[in-house]
Amino acid sequence: MKRSGLSAVVASALVVVGGLSFTSPPLSDVIQWGESKEYLVNSELHIEAYQDRYEAAKQYEMNLKDTPLVFPVVVEGGSSELDAARLNPRLYLDDHLAKADFKLINAGSSSDSQLARFAIEEFKGKQIDVRLDEYLTCYDMKVDEKRAQRIGWPDSWDDSNVQSALEPQMYIESTNESIAKVASEVVGKEPKKIPPYVMAKLIARETVMRMQVSGTSISKDRYGKIDGLNVQGAERALARRRGTLFDAACAFVALSRASGLPARPVIGLDNEDNGEMIAWVEFYLPTAGWVSIDLRELIAGPGMMKQLNRPWKGFGTNDELDQLVPIAHHFHPPFGVLAGGLKGKPMLWGWIPVPEHTPNNQRLRFVLQDAPKRASTSRKKMSTKRGSGK
């Protein structure tokens, strides 16, 4: 499709330095957080050893010792903050509250993301339940579009968290040849000649126009609880030109990373849609911070994407962003852990069951509710402090 407006936008940027980066004025207030909303998220994971009602040989029992189990936690997102002091983790073994070693550990990829790690010392039984209560404050976002489009590229990404948002991860195959080919078609052979904010618009537009986004992003069992995420990954989704909203998020992030732009998926809950699980994306704007994109808005209104130098609904400025509550920056944890149960689909969490892995069913449930506010309802996002990013 014709990429109207690109030449005008690039021409309006400041002088190119060495052909690689643009000189930018101090823009710590290019992104601002506005009205806020505080939520309590109750996360519940149920793991049950498979029981065949007809064959005794297929009635299993878990046998675990020194088994680590990890669950995603977004400490500070592009428009959210976690109250870590009120984090409430619990582990139940066969319905009994167990004493378990618990700590927050770095996720390894996806900046500002951590994992809640439980350690199961020893257990023989049929079911495990993990529960985690999180208090999060989510903010509206306002982006100064004109100034954002003038920001250029840094000489290097000094922040390790931002740097990690350039690395491939499961379902985001940003170093694969097919992804690099599509990225080159979108941003050309010299991507650093395009300002980062404009590049993100080009990639978002290409993602939405190239893919037919349809189908449900989650799979539910007969109890109405989540038993898998429907995600095939960026490479396959772009090749097939269709996929779920989760796949569209993977495609945008993979193309961005392949083009040198730090980006990450956000899996979360939509307060305006009864707490249903959805996905959106964020990219890192140098000197400013993380910018959110609600791909659903772009899918619903593709006509607005003709003009790159005009604001797009759902891209950057978003007065409904405080309704989106993040729970993860990955579909599968970035470690060598297992998950998926009998269906084999990703489910955000993972574990290393030792000494043996037992066939099991798994299901997730998230309950989203309002929580009393404990702070001011308005604040400015200061990128110099933050550094990086049922």
C-alpha positions as CSV (number, residue, x, y, z in Angstrom):
1,M,0.0,0.0,0.0
2,K,1.1,3.6,-0.5
3,R,2.9,4.9,2.6
4,S,1.6,8.5,2.3
5,G,3.1,11.1,4.6
6,L,6.5,9.3,5.2
7,S,8.6,11.7,3.2
8,A,7.0,14.8,4.8
9,V,7.5,13.4,8.3
10,V,11.1,12.4,7.8
11,A,11.8,15.8,6.2
12,S,10.4,17.5,9.3
13,A,12.8,15.7,11.6
14,L,16.0,17.4,12.9
15,V,19.4,17.0,11.3
16,V,20.7,13.5,10.9
17,V,23.9,12.9,12.8
18,G,26.3,10.6,11.0
19,G,23.4,9.1,9.1
20,L,22.3,7.2,12.1
21,S,20.7,9.4,14.8
22,F,18.7,12.5,15.1
23,T,19.4,15.4,17.5
24,S,16.5,15.8,19.8
25,P,15.6,18.5,22.4
26,P,15.1,17.4,26.1
27,L,11.7,15.7,26.0
28,S,11.1,14.2,29.4
29,D,7.5,15.4,29.3
30,V,6.7,14.1,25.8
31,I,4.8,11.3,27.4
32,Q,2.6,12.1,30.4
33,W,0.4,9.9,32.6
34,G,-3.0,11.4,33.5
35,E,-6.1,10.1,35.2
36,S,-5.5,6.8,37.1
37,K,-7.5,3.8,38.3
38,E,-6.4,1.3,40.9
39,Y,-7.2,-2.4,40.6
40,L,-7.0,-5.6,42.5
41,V,-6.2,-8.6,40.3
42,N,-6.8,-12.0,41.8
43,S,-4.8,-14.6,39.8
44,E,-5.5,-18.3,40.2
45,L,-3.6,-21.2,38.7
46,H,-4.9,-24.7,39.2
47,I,-2.8,-27.8,38.3
48,E,-4.4,-31.2,38.6
49,A,-2.8,-34.6,37.9
50,Y,-4.7,-36.3,35.1
51,Q,-7.3,-38.9,36.2
52,D,-8.7,-41.2,33.6
53,R,-12.1,-42.4,34.9
54,Y,-11.8,-45.7,33.1
55,E,-8.1,-46.8,33.2
56,A,-6.4,-47.1,36.6
57,A,-3.0,-46.9,34.8
58,K,-3.8,-43.4,33.8
59,Q,-4.8,-42.1,37.2
60,Y,-1.7,-40.1,38.1
61,E,-0.2,-38.5,41.2
62,M,2.4,-35.7,41.2
63,N,5.7,-36.5,42.8
64,L,7.8,-33.3,43.2
65,K,10.9,-32.2,45.1
66,D,12.6,-28.8,44.9
67,T,10.4,-27.8,42.0
68,P,10.4,-24.1,40.9
69,L,7.2,-22.5,39.6
70,V,7.1,-19.1,38.0
71,F,4.2,-16.7,37.4
72,P,4.4,-13.3,35.6
73,V,4.3,-10.0,37.4
74,V,4.5,-6.6,35.7
75,V,6.2,-4.3,38.2
76,E,6.1,-1.1,36.1
77,G,4.6,-1.0,32.7
78,G,4.3,1.6,30.1
79,S,1.3,3.1,31.9
80,S,1.0,1.1,35.2
81,E,2.7,0.6,38.5
82,L,2.5,-2.4,40.9
83,D,2.3,-1.9,44.7
84,A,4.9,-4.6,45.5
85,A,4.4,-4.1,49.2
86,R,0.8,-5.5,48.9
87,L,1.7,-8.4,46.8
88,N,0.0,-11.5,48.3
89,P,1.2,-14.9,47.1
90,R,-0.2,-18.3,48.3
91,L,0.5,-21.9,47.5
92,Y,-2.0,-24.7,48.2
93,L,-1.1,-28.4,48.0
94,D,-4.1,-30.6,47.9
95,D,-6.2,-27.7,49.3
96,H,-3.8,-27.1,52.2
97,L,-2.0,-23.8,52.5
98,A,1.7,-24.6,52.2
99,K,4.8,-22.9,53.4
100,A,6.8,-22.1,50.2
101,D,9.8,-20.0,49.4
102,F,8.6,-17.0,47.4
103,K,10.6,-14.3,45.7
104,L,10.4,-11.9,42.8
105,I,13.1,-12.6,40.1
106,N,14.0,-10.8,36.9
107,A,12.3,-12.2,33.8
108,G,15.4,-12.1,31.8
109,S,13.6,-10.6,28.8
110,S,10.9,-8.0,28.5
111,S,12.0,-5.0,30.5
112,D,10.3,-4.0,33.7
113,S,8.9,-7.5,33.9
114,Q,9.5,-9.9,36.8
115,L,8.4,-13.4,37.8
116,A,6.9,-14.5,41.0
117,R,8.8,-17.6,41.9
118,F,7.4,-20.3,44.2
119,A,9.6,-23.2,45.3
120,I,7.8,-26.5,46.1
121,E,10.1,-28.3,48.5
122,E,8.3,-31.7,48.4
123,F,4.9,-32.9,47.4
124,K,3.1,-36.1,46.6
125,G,-0.5,-35.5,45.7
126,K,-3.1,-34.6,43.0
127,Q,-3.5,-30.9,42.8
128,I,-1.7,-27.6,43.2
129,D,-3.2,-24.1,43.4
130,V,-1.3,-20.9,43.1
131,R,-2.9,-17.6,44.0
132,L,-1.5,-14.1,43.7
133,D,-3.2,-10.9,44.6
134,E,-1.8,-7.7,43.0
135,Y,-2.7,-4.1,43.4
136,L,-1.9,-2.1,40.3
137,T,-2.5,1.6,39.4
138,C,-3.1,2.2,35.7
139,Y,-2.9,5.6,34.0
140,D,-4.2,7.3,30.9
141,M,-1.5,8.3,28.5
142,K,-1.0,11.6,26.6
143,V,1.8,11.8,23.9
144,D,2.9,15.1,22.3
145,E,2.7,13.7,18.8
146,K,4.6,16.5,17.0
147,R,7.5,16.4,19.5
148,A,7.5,12.6,19.6
149,Q,8.0,12.4,15.9
150,R,11.1,14.6,16.2
151,I,12.9,12.3,18.5
152,G,15.7,10.4,16.9
153,W,17.9,7.3,17.6
154,P,20.4,7.1,20.4
155,D,24.0,6.1,19.8
156,S,23.3,3.0,21.8
157,W,20.7,1.5,24.2
158,D,22.5,1.9,27.5
159,D,19.6,0.5,29.6
160,S,19.8,-3.3,29.8
161,N,16.1,-3.5,30.2
162,V,15.5,-1.6,27.0
163,Q,18.2,-3.7,25.3
164,S,16.4,-6.9,26.3
165,A,13.3,-5.7,24.3
166,L,15.4,-6.2,21.1
167,E,16.0,-9.9,21.7
168,P,13.9,-12.7,20.3
169,Q,11.7,-14.7,22.6
170,M,9.2,-17.5,22.2
171,Y,6.6,-16.6,19.6
172,I,8.6,-13.5,18.7
173,E,11.1,-14.8,16.2
174,S,12.7,-11.4,15.4
175,T,16.0,-12.8,14.1
176,N,14.4,-15.2,11.6
177,E,15.1,-14.5,8.0
178,S,11.4,-14.3,7.0
179,I,10.8,-11.7,9.7
180,A,13.8,-9.6,8.6
181,K,12.6,-9.7,5.0
182,V,9.2,-8.3,5.9
183,A,10.8,-5.7,8.2
184,S,13.0,-4.6,5.3
185,E,10.0,-4.2,3.1
186,V,8.4,-1.9,5.6
187,V,11.3,0.3,6.8
188,G,13.8,-0.1,4.0
189,K,17.5,-1.0,4.2
190,E,18.4,2.1,6.3
191,P,15.8,2.1,9.0
192,K,17.7,4.5,11.3
193,K,16.8,7.3,8.7
194,I,13.2,7.0,10.0
195,P,12.5,8.5,13.4
196,P,11.5,5.8,15.9
197,Y,7.9,7.1,16.5
198,V,7.3,7.1,12.7
199,M,8.8,3.7,12.3
200,A,6.4,2.3,14.9
201,K,3.5,3.8,12.9
202,L,4.8,2.1,9.7
203,I,5.1,-1.2,11.4
204,A,1.7,-1.0,13.2
205,R,0.1,-0.1,9.9
206,E,1.8,-2.9,8.1
207,T,0.8,-5.4,10.8
208,V,-2.9,-4.5,10.6
209,M,-3.0,-4.3,6.8
210,R,-1.1,-7.5,6.2
211,M,-2.9,-9.7,8.7
212,Q,-6.5,-10.7,9.0
213,V,-7.1,-10.6,12.8
214,S,-9.8,-13.0,13.9
215,G,-10.6,-15.8,16.2
216,T,-10.5,-16.0,20.0
217,S,-7.2,-15.4,21.7
218,I,-7.9,-17.8,24.6
219,S,-9.2,-21.3,25.0
220,K,-11.5,-22.1,27.9
221,D,-12.5,-25.4,29.5
222,R,-15.9,-26.6,30.5
223,Y,-15.7,-24.6,33.7
224,G,-15.2,-21.4,31.7
225,K,-11.6,-21.0,32.8
226,I,-8.5,-20.4,30.6
227,D,-6.7,-23.6,29.6
228,G,-4.5,-22.2,26.9
229,L,-3.6,-19.1,24.8
230,N,-4.2,-19.3,21.1
231,V,-1.0,-17.9,19.7
232,Q,1.0,-19.3,16.8
233,G,3.7,-16.7,16.8
234,A,4.9,-13.9,14.5
235,E,6.6,-15.9,11.8
236,R,3.7,-18.2,11.1
237,A,1.1,-15.4,11.5
238,L,2.9,-13.2,9.0
239,A,3.3,-16.1,6.6
240,R,-0.3,-17.1,6.8
241,R,-1.4,-13.5,6.9
242,R,-4.0,-14.2,9.6
243,G,-4.1,-14.9,13.3
244,T,-5.5,-13.8,16.7
245,L,-5.0,-10.5,18.4
246,F,-2.1,-12.3,20.3
247,D,-0.5,-13.1,16.9
248,A,-0.9,-9.5,15.7
249,A,0.9,-8.4,18.9
250,C,3.7,-10.9,18.2
251,A,4.0,-9.7,14.6
252,F,4.3,-6.0,15.6
253,V,6.9,-6.7,18.3
254,A,9.0,-9.1,16.0
255,L,9.0,-6.6,13.1
256,S,9.9,-3.8,15.5
257,R,12.8,-5.7,17.1
258,A,14.0,-6.8,13.6
259,S,14.1,-3.1,12.7
260,G,16.1,-2.1,15.8
261,L,13.2,-0.6,17.7
262,P,12.7,-2.0,21.3
263,A,9.2,-3.3,21.7
264,R,7.2,-5.8,23.8
265,P,3.8,-7.5,24.0
266,V,1.5,-6.8,26.9
267,I,-1.0,-9.4,27.9
268,G,-3.6,-8.0,30.2
269,L,-7.2,-7.6,31.2
270,D,-9.7,-5.1,29.8
271,N,-11.8,-3.6,32.6
272,E,-14.4,-2.4,30.0
273,D,-14.9,-5.9,28.7
274,N,-15.6,-7.7,31.9
275,G,-12.0,-8.3,32.6
276,E,-11.4,-10.4,29.4
277,M,-7.8,-11.2,28.5
278,I,-6.5,-9.2,25.6
279,A,-3.1,-8.0,24.3
280,W,-1.6,-4.7,23.3
281,V,1.9,-3.6,22.5
282,E,4.5,-1.0,23.6
283,F,7.6,0.4,22.0
284,Y,10.4,2.4,23.5
285,L,10.8,6.0,22.5
286,P,14.3,7.3,23.3
287,T,14.5,9.9,26.0
288,A,10.8,9.6,26.6
289,G,9.7,6.1,27.6
290,W,7.3,3.3,26.6
291,V,4.5,4.2,24.2
292,S,1.3,2.0,24.2
293,I,-0.6,0.9,21.1
294,D,-4.0,-0.7,21.2
295,L,-4.0,-2.6,18.0
296,R,-7.8,-3.1,18.3
297,E,-8.4,0.6,17.6
298,L,-6.2,0.4,14.4
299,I,-8.0,-2.7,13.2
300,A,-11.3,-1.0,13.7
301,G,-10.3,2.2,11.9
302,P,-7.7,1.5,9.2
303,G,-8.6,4.6,7.3
304,M,-7.0,6.9,9.8
305,M,-3.6,5.2,9.2
306,K,-3.2,6.9,5.8
307,Q,-1.6,9.9,7.3
308,L,1.5,9.2,9.4
309,N,1.9,12.8,10.6
310,R,-1.6,12.9,12.2
311,P,-2.6,11.3,15.6
312,W,-4.2,7.8,15.4
313,K,-6.7,6.6,17.9
314,G,-5.2,4.0,20.2
315,F,-1.6,4.9,19.2
316,G,0.1,6.8,22.0
317,T,-2.5,9.2,23.4
318,N,-5.2,7.1,24.9
319,D,-7.8,8.3,27.5
320,E,-9.0,4.7,28.0
321,L,-5.6,3.2,28.8
322,D,-6.4,3.2,32.5
323,Q,-8.9,0.5,31.7
324,L,-6.2,-1.9,30.5
325,V,-4.5,-3.9,33.3
326,P,-1.2,-5.6,32.4
327,I,-0.3,-9.1,33.8
328,A,2.6,-10.3,31.6
329,H,5.1,-9.3,28.9
330,H,5.4,-12.8,27.5
331,F,3.1,-15.7,26.5
332,H,5.6,-18.2,27.9
333,P,8.2,-17.5,30.5
334,P,11.7,-16.7,29.1
335,F,13.4,-19.7,30.9
336,G,13.6,-23.4,30.1
337,V,10.3,-24.2,31.9
338,L,7.3,-26.3,30.9
339,A,3.7,-25.4,30.8
340,G,0.6,-26.1,28.8
341,G,-0.9,-29.2,30.4
342,L,-2.5,-31.8,28.1
343,K,-3.3,-29.1,25.4
344,G,0.3,-28.0,25.1
345,K,-0.6,-24.3,24.7
346,P,1.2,-21.5,26.5
347,M,-0.4,-20.2,29.7
348,L,1.9,-17.4,30.9
349,W,3.4,-19.4,33.8
350,G,5.9,-22.3,33.8
351,W,7.7,-24.8,36.1
352,I,10.4,-27.4,36.1
353,P,8.7,-30.5,37.7
354,V,11.4,-32.7,39.3
355,P,12.1,-35.5,39.6
356,E,9.3,-36.4,37.2
357,H,6.7,-34.8,35.0
358,T,3.2,-36.0,35.5
359,P,0.4,-35.6,32.8
360,N,-1.9,-32.9,34.1
361,N,-4.7,-30.5,33.4
362,Q,-4.2,-26.8,34.0
363,R,-6.5,-23.8,34.1
364,L,-6.2,-20.1,34.9
365,R,-8.6,-17.6,36.3
366,F,-8.2,-13.8,36.6
367,V,-10.7,-11.7,38.6
368,L,-10.4,-8.0,38.1
369,Q,-12.0,-5.6,40.5
370,D,-11.7,-1.9,41.5
371,A,-9.5,-1.1,44.5
372,P,-9.6,2.0,46.7
373,K,-7.3,4.7,45.5
374,R,-4.3,5.4,47.7
375,A,-2.6,8.2,45.9
376,S,-3.1,11.2,43.6
377,T,-5.2,10.6,40.5
378,S,-2.9,12.5,38.3
379,R,0.9,12.5,37.8
380,K,3.4,13.2,35.1
381,K,5.5,10.4,33.7
382,M,9.2,11.3,34.1
383,S,11.3,9.2,31.9
384,T,14.5,10.3,33.6
385,K,13.4,8.6,36.8
386,R,12.0,5.5,35.2
387,G,14.9,4.7,32.9
388,S,13.0,2.3,30.8
389,G,10.3,1.4,30.4
390,K,-12.0,-14.7,34.3
